[in-house]
Amino acid sequence: MNPLHKLQMLAQVIKWRMTWDKKDLDYRVRGIDNPKFMSPREAAKHIPDNCVLFTSGMAGNTRPSVIYWAIRDRFLTEQHPRGITHVTVGAQGSRGRVPGTMEEIALDGLCERYIGGHLETAKAQLKLADQGKLKLHTMAQGIQCFLLEAMAQGKEYIEHTTGVDTFLDPRVGTGTAVAATREPGYSEAAGDKLRYRLPKIDVAAFTIPACDREGNLYIKGACLHTEAYYSALAAKANGGIVMASPAMVIEKDPANIFLPADKVDIICVHPYNEQTGSVAQRKAWKMFTQGAHEDLEASINKLRYANQILKITPLRGEVENSLARMGANVFTRYAKRGANIVVGVGLPEEVSRLIYQGGLFDQVQFISETGVMGGLPAPGIFFGIQINPTKIVTSTEIFHYCYKNLDVALLGLLEADSQGNVNVSKRGEGAINYVGPGGFPDFCMAAKTIIFVGSWMAHSRMRLDNGTLIFEKRGECKFKDKVEEVTFSGRQALKQGKNVLYVTNVGVFKLTEEGMTLMEVMPGVDIRKDILDGCPMKVVLPKGEVPLVRTDVVTGKGFRLSFD
């Protein structure tokens, strides 16, 4: 990235930082004689007390900031709306760091209940839950999307195998309930499946690139569709309200209408809406739009630099880079050309980077739970969108696609255990340490091969010395006899005949009928001292010598990727 482009990117991020709470709650488009058009402040008055509010978006992408601000402003002024149930699928918080997220409406009395797929970033909501002021529930994102589709069709529940033998199964764990509630959860046993429900949506609210004067909505220029379409249909099926916030008004284009005017009740145009974090919708980056063909390497450098400025991207050392190479190497053994791949946040992102750099990018298709197909997953603050996507669909459609076509899931882990179970949903005690399952249970159920990539120990320090792993400081092993919470069931995976691998700093494990079997070990690792005696997990050793991880994988020298 040349100095001029770096300077331009720095200027954009600084400008965003200085204006990231810019809003005009009284903004109205002039010259439009249509009662659906109103200011955000007026729109907020149409949200009734005790309603079920559904909002769409994912992380910093397509979040309906002005609607959150308007609801907050009305509540602080009038103490209404009160007692609402807020439902989201994707994470829409910012850990209290950025204004205009769903954390704006985390006020005592405003929200009574929150139901989401990924909860970790909604710190304000989690704090309320720990104070006993908010009822908190969670479920898999794909299941939520299917429930929206079912609700639009007038159905009250769905039955699915996803979640069986995990904490979402009341026979095993807490079900959907997380904190501050004794009310029934939204999942129950139904034979060899689980029956899931959601409360009926009264208001569906989302941002969208554009509308016309009649109130038809247009998605062109968006980086994501997420749940806007199906949440709108669900709200209308319940006799509810659809509230959209476009960034601009355009001329009518019948061939490209995303949602017709008869499905839209309220339109509050807001010119400051973002396509994604730091990028205004009116100046959308083409690289994130369907069918884009931007220079891939230049785009990657641009996003990497933006994350560096914002201090989003963690610095990876030689040990983490070696771990990522192990993950990529394992991937090539189990994936085939044309594979559909889903990538989780964190270390799995590093594996996807290596798949790209290793020359396999054009031979696979990356998929995002947000509805993006093709292209390269974007990192850091842009997680959930992709560079040069070939197609963007709704979250509901992408989960249907995954359940039929997903080949490999590259996912992270917080801890794993002797039965191959994995926990990614619970970091510690209290709601404030709760993560939520996200789309993880769906991908684990859908994928033929699951590759978990994670550190062997927490709070440890390791280094590579002449191609061998050296422990400088030992920490707490993440591989237990029993995980704190089961987000992925090893028993179910074996029952379904899946390939399940666990790529760690010390080596690679595979889930077999015998248990967690050590398939490869890092040079320098003493199997007895560093693995068998160093972790509570029961480890199965194969017959004969355990193969060493290849030198090129460890050091990166001469490392190349190709499908076995």
Secondary structure, 3 states (H helix, E strand, C coil): CCHHHHHHHHHHHHHHHHHCCCCCCCCCCCCCCCCCECCHHHHHCCCCCCCEEEECCECCECCCHHHHHHHHHHHHHHCCCCCEEEECCCCCCCCCCCCCCHHHHCCECCEEEEEECCCCCCHHHHHHHHCCCCEEEECCHHHHHHHHHHHHCCCCCEEECCCCCCCCCCCCCCCCEEECCCCCCCEEEECCEEEECCCCCCEEEEEEEEECCCCCEECCCCCCCCCHHHHHHHHHHCCCEEEEEEEEECCCCHHHCCECHHHCCEECCCCCCEEECCEEHHHCCHHHCCCCCCCHHHHHHHHHHHHHHHCCCCCCCHHHHHHHHHHHHHHHHHCCCCCEEEECCCHHHHHHHHHHHCCCHHHCEEECCCCEECCEECCHHHCCCEECCCEECCHHHHHHHHHHHCCEEEECCCEEECCCCEECCECCCCHHHECCCCCHHHHHHHCCEEEEECCCEECCEEEEECCEEEEEECCEECEECCCCCCCECHHHHHHCCCEEEEECCCEEEEEECCEEEEEEECCCCCHHHHHHCCCCCCEECCCCCCCECCHHHHHCCCCCCCCC
